[in-house]
Amino acid sequence: MTDKIVIRDKAPALFFNLIAAVGIMVLITMIYLAFATTDFTQDNGWRGFASWITVAIIVGTTAVKPVVTQQLQIDLTKNTYQKGYRLGPLSIGKWKILPRPDYISIFRQPLKNGKFNFEMNLWYDKIRHIELFYFDDPEQGFKTAQQVATVLKTNLVDARIPNETVEIPFDK
């Protein structure tokens, strides 16, 4: 059995990685130019500096946004979990205590645009839950929910089809 579960969104396409790399280079160049070309002794120097930095931040975040992926890590040895985001090798998120689960559920969640995604939750203390992850593909979501339920040794509730909820007991 594994001591750690890591669930990630699909890796971004190479095209988006290239765009992000160019955007980060532009960001660094603009920050350098902001410091190199600004005369801080003049009254309008700070305004020019702030303009450079603002544009740099807008360019950088616009370029990087498509390559940031959602991530969930569950560390069974420490009984903790981390929901966060990943940008290349950097992982951002806070580790929290993993409560003893009653069951794992996966269900269809309607979106504002009329489409659906599938949400995986960990339920504990009978009525409380933690939103673990969102999936676009119901089969991938179900397989992942099965894996998490098996590792956490708890039941799985499959509610991907409304009004057709199926409880799958954990086999010991």
Backbone as a ProteinNet text record, in pm:
[ID]
protein_1_A
[PRIMARY]
MTDKIVIRDKAPALFFNLIAAVGIMVLITMIYLAFATTDFTQDNGWRGFASWITVAIIVGTTAVKPVVTQQLQIDLTKNTYQKGYRLGPLSIGKWKILPRPDYISIFRQPLKNGKFNFEMNLWYDKIRHIELFYFDDPEQGFKTAQQVATVLKTNLVDARIPNETVEIPFDK
[TERTIARY]
84	0	88.6	39.8	114.4	91.6	191.3	180.4	135	133.6	97.7	16.1	-90.5	-170.8	-153.6	-124.2	-114.1	-206	-299.3	-393.6	-369.5	-351.3	-325.7	-412.4	-438.5	-500.7	-405.1	-458.6	-373.5	-266.2	-150.4	-43.1	-85.7	-50.5	-88.1	-15.5	-73.4	-13.8	119	205.3	336.9	324.3	225.2	202.8	187.4	107.4	86.5	212.9	292.1	419.4	514.2	515.4	600.6	553.3	422.7	366.8	404.8	394.2	429.2	577.6	663.2	807	836.8	774.4	793	738.5	620.6	561.5	649.2	711.5	799.8	925	977.7	1092.7	1055.3	935.8	889.9	872	815.6	797.8	931.6	1029.3	1161.5	1225	1212.1	1267.5	1201	1069.7	998.3	1033.5	1051	1092	1232.6	1321.5	1456.4	1449.8	1370.9	1359.8	1296.7	1205.3	1142.7	1248.2	1339.7	1444.3	1552.8	1587	1698.1	1664.7	1541.3	1507.1	1438	1407.9	1334.6	1431.2	1403.3	1478.2	1392.8	1426.4	1346.1	1357.5	1452.8	1466.8	1363.5	1305.4	1203.9	1065.5	975.2	839.3	762.9	776.3	701.5	775.1	889.7	966.4	891.6	827.5	753.1	632	570.1	455.5	498.9	609	661.2	698.6	761.6	798.9	675	572.8	448.2	381.7	389	331.4	403.2	536.3	614.2	579.1	575.5	549.4	407.4	310.7	171.7	158.8	216	210.1	284.2	395.7	472	388.5	318.8	235.9	120.4	58.3	-52.2	-3.3	108.9	164.7	203.3	269.1	314.2	199.4	98.2	-14	-96.9	-112	-186	-114.5	17.8	94.6	100.3	104.1	123.6	-8	-120.2	-248.1	-283.3	-264.8	-302.4	-217.4	-101.1	-16	-21.5	-101.1	-120.1	-221.5	-187.7	-276.6	-320.5	-441.3	-495	-427.7	-408.1	-340.7	-397.4	-405.1	-442.8	-339	-287.1	-195.2	-251.3	-248.6	-288.6	-168.7	-119.8	-6.7	-60.2	-61.6	-119.5	-30.9	100.5	188.5	169.5	141.6	119.9	-29	-115.3	-260	-299.2	-243.4	-269.8	-304.6	-361.6	-388.8	-358.1	-334.1	-305.5	-378.5	-466.4	-528.5	-453	-416.8	-343.3	-325.3	-225.1	-197.1	-49.7	-21.6	114.1	150.6	269.4	326.8	465.1	476.5	603.7	640.6	760.2	800.8	749.6	687.2	639.2	498.5	479.3	349.2	306.8	183.9	133.7	7.5	4	-112.7	-76.2	-177.5	-155.3	-190.8	-103.8	-130.4	-229.3	-330.4	-431.9	-448.2	-503.5	-528.4	-640.2	-620	-719.2	-810.9	-940.3	-1030.9	-1059.5	-1105.6	-1144	-1268.4	-1259	-1371.4	-1485.2	-1608.6	-1725.2	-1737.2	-1717.6	-1718.1	-1665.4	-1634.3	-1594.1	-1711.5	-1741.8	-1849.7	-1799.8	-1861.6	-1838.7	-1975.2	-1997.7	-2127.6	-2114	-2218.5	-2222.9	-2257.2	-2180.2	-2198.4	-2227.4	-2348.7	-2376.9	-2296.1	-2254.5	-2180.7	-2272	-2231.6	-2313.1	-2332.1	-2237.7	-2246.9	-2331	-2398.2	-2482.7	-2411	-2280.1	-2203.2	-2194.8	-2122.4	-2108.7	-1962.9	-1926.2	-1802.7	-1838.9	-1743.3	-1768.9	-1680.2	-1744.2	-1676	-1657.2	-1536.1	-1506.2	-1493.5	-1572.4	-1572.8	-1538.8	-1479.8	-1457	-1554.6	-1644.1	-1744.8	-1700	-1721.2	-1683.1	-1780.5	-1781.1	-1872.4	-2017.3	-2056.5	-2192.9	-2238.9	-2210.2	-2264.3	-2159.6	-2036.4	-1932.8	-1855.3	-1804.6	-1727.9	-1615.6	-1521.5	-1410.7	-1418.5	-1421.7	-1417.5	-1273.8	-1255.4	-1120.3	-1074.3	-1157.3	-1108.4	-1225.2	-1202.2	-1300.6	-1245.9	-1333.6	-1295.2	-1387.4	-1333	-1415.1	-1471.2	-1393.7	-1430.1	-1488.6	-1613.6	-1675.1	-1604.2	-1552.5	-1484.1	-1352.6	-1276.4	-1150.6	-1179.4	-1283.3	-1322.1	-1361.4	-1437.5	-1480.8	-1361.3	-1271.2	-1153.1	-1067.4	-1051.6	-972.7	-1042.8	-1174.3	-1250.5	-1240.7	-1243.8	-1227.1	-1090.4	-987.1	-851.1	-840.9	-894.5	-887.7	-966.3	-1086.4	-1168.3	-1097.1	-1030.5	-958.9	-842.2	-766	-650.4	-693.7	-804.4	-853.7	-941.7	-964.3	-1042.3	-1182.1	-1252	-1386.2	-1476.8	-1606.7	-1703.5	-1698.1	-1751.1	-1759.7	-1906.3	-1952.4	-2088.2	-2077.2	-2132.5	-2129.6	-2261.6	-2257.7	-2377.2	-2352.5	-2281.6	-2255.5	-2382	-2478.6	-2607.7	-2709.9	-2774.8	-2870.7	-2981.8	-3020.9	-3127.2	-3093.8	-2968.9	-2925.4	-2797.9	-2806.7	-2692.2	-2665.9	-2538.6	-2497.4	-2388.3	-2408.6	-2304	-2223.3	-2093.9	-2002.9	-1925.7	-1954	-1888.1	-1741.8	-1662	-1519.6	-1503.7	-1426.2	-1395.5	-1270.4	-1283.2	-1168.6	-1077.2
-118.3	0	124.7	226.7	351.8	440.2	518.7	609.6	748.9	775.3	907.5	894.8	973	979.6	1119.6	1127.5	1257.1	1253.2	1348	1358.8	1494.3	1495.3	1620.9	1630	1754.5	1777.9	1731	1719.7	1685	1791.8	1749.2	1844.7	1935.1	2063.3	2153.6	2118.2	2157.9	2130.6	2205.4	2153.3	2212.6	2358.3	2389.2	2525.4	2621.7	2582.9	2669.4	2682.2	2575.6	2583.5	2682.4	2681.2	2775.5	2919.5	2940.4	3074.4	3121.2	3031.9	3067.1	3101.8	3025.8	3053.7	3192	3224.3	3356.9	3464.5	3439.3	3536	3561.8	3457.9	3474.5	3553.3	3527.9	3605.7	3752.8	3779.9	3918.1	3981.4	3907.4	3956.5	3997.5	3912	3940.7	4060.9	4067.1	4179.2	4310.7	4309	4431.1	4476.5	4383.3	4420.7	4480.9	4420.1	4475.6	4617.2	4634.8	4767.2	4869.1	4823.6	4914	4971.9	4888.7	4936.7	5012.9	4965.7	5024.4	5160.6	5180.9	5304.6	5409.2	5378.3	5472.4	5562.9	5691.2	5788.6	5822.2	5762	5776	5915.4	5998	6131.8	6229.2	6196.7	6284.8	6246.4	6344.2	6323	6215.8	6214.2	6116.2	5982.4	5967	5842.5	5724.7	5749.1	5641.3	5598.8	5697	5662.9	5571.4	5603.5	5520	5381.2	5376.6	5248.8	5163.9	5224	5152.2	5102.9	5180.9	5138.6	5015.1	5017.4	4901.8	4776.2	4791.4	4676	4624	4713.3	4671.5	4592.4	4644	4573.4	4440.5	4437	4313.1	4208	4247.5	4152.5	4102.5	4191	4150	4052.4	4083.7	3993.7	3859.2	3862.6	3739.3	3649	3704.9	3621.8	3570.9	3651.3	3606.7	3490.7	3496.3	3390.5	3263.2	3275.8	3159.7	3088.3	3160.4	3102.2	2970.2	2955.7	2828.5	2707.5	2729	2614.5	2578.5	2650.1	2616.5	2502.9	2396.3	2280.9	2260.1	2206.5	2173.4	2045.7	2036.7	1919.8	1886.5	1758.7	1710.4	1607.3	1622.2	1524.2	1477.1	1346.7	1289	1209.7	1247.9	1180.3	1093.9	962.2	870.9	850.8	868.8	851.2	963.1	1084.2	1198	1226.9	1154.1	1172.8	1317.8	1369.4	1506.4	1506.9	1619.5	1638.6	1782.6	1803.9	1937.2	1955.9	2055.2	2097.2	2220.5	2223	2340.3	2342.1	2417.5	2435.9	2410.3	2371.4	2336.9	2416	2474.5	2543.2	2485	2394.8	2325.6	2248.5	2272.8	2201.1	2265	2381.8	2451.4	2406.5	2376.6	2335.6	2433.5	2487.2	2585.7	2530.7	2529.2	2481.2	2457.8	2451.4	2434.9	2292.3	2229.4	2096.2	2105.5	2017.5	2014.2	1871.3	1858.6	1726.8	1657.5	1531.8	1451.1	1385.4	1421.1	1358.6	1213.5	1135.4	995.4	997.7	942.3	953.2	855.5	902.8	814.6	747.3	828.2	775.7	881.7	837.4	924.7	929.7	1046.6	1055.7	1123.1	1085.6	1155.3	1182.9	1308.2	1343.4	1449.3	1458.7	1554.1	1691.7	1789.6	1926.8	2015.8	2076.1	2163.6	2292.6	2339.1	2464.9	2572.5	2697.4	2808.8	2807.2	2749	2748.5	2632.5	2557.9	2446.9	2313.6	2313.1	2188.7	2135	2024.3	1960.8	1928.3	1926.3	1860.7	1764.8	1689.5	1585.8	1613.2	1623.8	1663.3	1542	1527.8	1421	1483.3	1432.1	1483.4	1372.7	1412.4	1323.1	1366.5	1275.3	1304.6	1248	1326.5	1283.6	1345.6	1293.9	1340.1	1346.9	1252.4	1235	1343.2	1472.3	1576.9	1673.5	1661	1754.1	1691.6	1778	1724.6	1819.8	1763	1837.3	1814.9	1922.7	1911.3	1877.8	1757.4	1713.8	1754.7	1729.4	1748.1	1759.8	1822.9	1832.9	1762.6	1692.3	1620.8	1661.3	1666.4	1688.1	1555.8	1450.1	1318.1	1232.5	1185.4	1108.2	975.9	911	782.2	800.3	901.4	929.7	966.6	1045.8	1083.1	962.7	872	752.9	664	643	560.1	620.6	751.4	817.8	808.6	829.4	818.4	676.2	575.4	436.1	416.3	470.7	457.5	523.4	644.5	715.6	640.3	591.7	517	389.4	322	198.9	228.2	330	362.3	410.6	486.1	535	432	318.3	207.6	252.4	311.2	360.3	332.8	349.5	326.5	438.3	407.5	503.7	519.9	643.4	671.4	732.7	661.3	704.9	774	905.4	982.7	1062.3	1001.2	1069.7	1087.3	996.9	1006.9	1049.5	1166.1	1213.9	1111.5	1097.8	1006.8	859.2	828.1	688.5	668.6	700.2	689.9	543.8	505.3	368.6	374.5	300.8	292.8	166.3	183.5	71.5	50.5	-59.2	-81.6	-115.4	-80.1	-111.9	-260.2	-328.8	-470.4	-478.9	-542.5	-552.2	-662.4
0	0	0	-65.3	-75.8	46.7	81.5	195.3	153.4	21.9	-26	-154.4	-163.1	-284.2	-341.3	-470.5	-537.8	-658.3	-663.2	-774.3	-838.1	-970.3	-1041	-1165	-1204.2	-1334.7	-1443.3	-1564.1	-1677.3	-1695.8	-1740.3	-1767.9	-1883.6	-1877.2	-1985.5	-2114.9	-2226.2	-2356.8	-2370.9	-2455.2	-2478.2	-2521.3	-2602.9	-2650.1	-2531.9	-2432.2	-2316.1	-2232.1	-2225.5	-2154	-2222	-2354.6	-2428.2	-2406.9	-2411.8	-2387.1	-2246.5	-2147.6	-2010	-1999	-2066.4	-2061.4	-2119.3	-2231	-2291.1	-2197.4	-2138.2	-2046.4	-1924.8	-1871.7	-1755.8	-1795.1	-1916.1	-1962.8	-1979.4	-2033.6	-2047.7	-1910	-1815.9	-1678.8	-1617.9	-1626.7	-1569.8	-1639.3	-1771.8	-1847.9	-1806.7	-1791.9	-1754.2	-1613	-1522.5	-1386.3	-1388.6	-1467.1	-1481.3	-1538.9	-1645.7	-1707.2	-1612.1	-1529	-1432	-1338.6	-1293.4	-1203.1	-1279.5	-1400.2	-1475.2	-1534.7	-1574.2	-1645.3	-1559.5	-1436.3	-1351.5	-1275.5	-1282.9	-1205.2	-1082.9	-969.8	-848.6	-785.9	-832.9	-775.3	-830.6	-944	-1001.5	-950.2	-952.3	-901	-978.9	-1109.8	-1190.2	-1203	-1138.5	-1145.6	-1086	-972.8	-907.4	-990.3	-1058.6	-1144	-1259.3	-1320.8	-1429.1	-1380.5	-1263	-1202.8	-1175.6	-1116.4	-1086.2	-1214.7	-1321.1	-1449.8	-1503.8	-1502.1	-1548.1	-1467.5	-1336.2	-1249.2	-1270.8	-1284.5	-1307.3	-1436.5	-1544.1	-1673	-1663.7	-1593.5	-1577.3	-1505.3	-1400.3	-1325.3	-1411.8	-1487.5	-1574.8	-1681.5	-1745.3	-1848.2	-1786	-1671.4	-1606.7	-1565.4	-1500.4	-1455.6	-1573.4	-1677.4	-1795.7	-1864.2	-1870.7	-1936.3	-1852.9	-1722.2	-1634.9	-1603.4	-1604.4	-1563.3	-1633.6	-1765.4	-1829.4	-1790	-1729.2	-1693.9	-1546	-1468.1	-1327.5	-1320	-1247.9	-1237.5	-1092.6	-1078.3	-946.6	-896.3	-765.4	-708.7	-570.6	-541.8	-409.4	-367	-244.7	-188.6	-55.3	-34.7	93.1	145.1	262.3	324.7	439.2	417.9	516.4	638.8	623.6	738.7	841	793.1	882.7	902.8	830.6	837.1	804.6	693.1	649.7	500.3	456.7	314.5	276.8	147	96.5	-35.6	-40.1	-165	-210.7	-335.8	-380.3	-530	-570.2	-711.7	-737.1	-859.9	-898.3	-1023.1	-1019.2	-1134.2	-1153.4	-1250.6	-1270.3	-1144.9	-1090.1	-968.7	-839	-849.4	-729.5	-694.1	-567.2	-517.4	-409.2	-423.2	-328.5	-264.1	-133	-59.7	85.5	170.8	313.2	355.1	434	485.2	600.6	599	703.8	753.5	873.6	932.3	854.2	822.9	752.5	855.2	856.1	952.6	914.1	1009.6	983.2	894.4	772.8	679.5	710	688.5	689.4	552.4	447.4	310.5	214.3	92.6	-17.2	-113.4	-167.3	-265.3	-391.6	-502.4	-628.7	-688.3	-727.9	-782.8	-890.4	-969.7	-1080	-1025.8	-1065.7	-1020.1	-1141.5	-1150.9	-1265	-1257.8	-1374.1	-1383.7	-1440.8	-1431.3	-1479.3	-1630.9	-1703.5	-1849.3	-1903.3	-1816	-1858.8	-1865.8	-1849.6	-1850.3	-1708	-1693.2	-1562.3	-1535.4	-1407.5	-1367.9	-1255	-1208.7	-1109.5	-988.5	-872.6	-750.8	-659.8	-607	-512.2	-373.6	-278.3	-141.2	-42.5	68.6	180.9	290.5	330.6	433.3	566.9	672.9	808	909.5	1028.8	1135.2	1087.3	1005.7	953.7	855.4	880.7	793.6	738.4	779.6	733.9	618.5	530.3	418.1	376.4	304	245	95.3	19.2	-126.5	-165.4	-219.2	-250	-389.2	-491.2	-627.6	-724	-837.7	-945.9	-1069.4	-1139.4	-1260.7	-1374.8	-1494.8	-1614.4	-1665.1	-1649.8	-1701.1	-1588.2	-1603.8	-1495.1	-1467.2	-1570.1	-1548.6	-1473.8	-1512.7	-1442.9	-1298	-1275.7	-1140.1	-1057.1	-1116.5	-1044.7	-1008.3	-1103.9	-1076.6	-965	-968.3	-865	-729.8	-727.7	-603	-546.3	-633.8	-589.2	-524.5	-588.1	-535.1	-397.2	-384.7	-257.4	-150	-183.7	-87.7	-42.9	-135	-101.4	-7	-38.5	44.6	183.2	189.3	318.3	389.8	324.5	381.4	423.2	328.2	354.7	234.9	253.2	146.3	43.4	-75.4	-184.4	-222.3	-234.6	-280.6	-419.3	-518	-657	-690.4	-707	-741	-869.1	-963.8	-1090.6	-1172.6	-1153.8	-1222.3	-1117.4	-1136.2	-1035.3	-1010.1	-883.8	-838.3	-859.1	-887.1	-899.5	-816.6	-690.5	-601.1	-566.3	-575.6	-545.2	-439.4	-329.1	-226.3	-249.5	-260.8	-284	-154	-83.2	46	27.2	127.7	127.1	158.4	73.9	98.2	183.7	299.2	391.1	351.8
[MASK]
++++++++++++++++++++++++++++++++++++++++++++++++++++++++++++++++++++++++++++++++++++++++++++++++++++++++++++++++++++++++++++++++++++++++++++++++++++++++++++++++++++++++++++

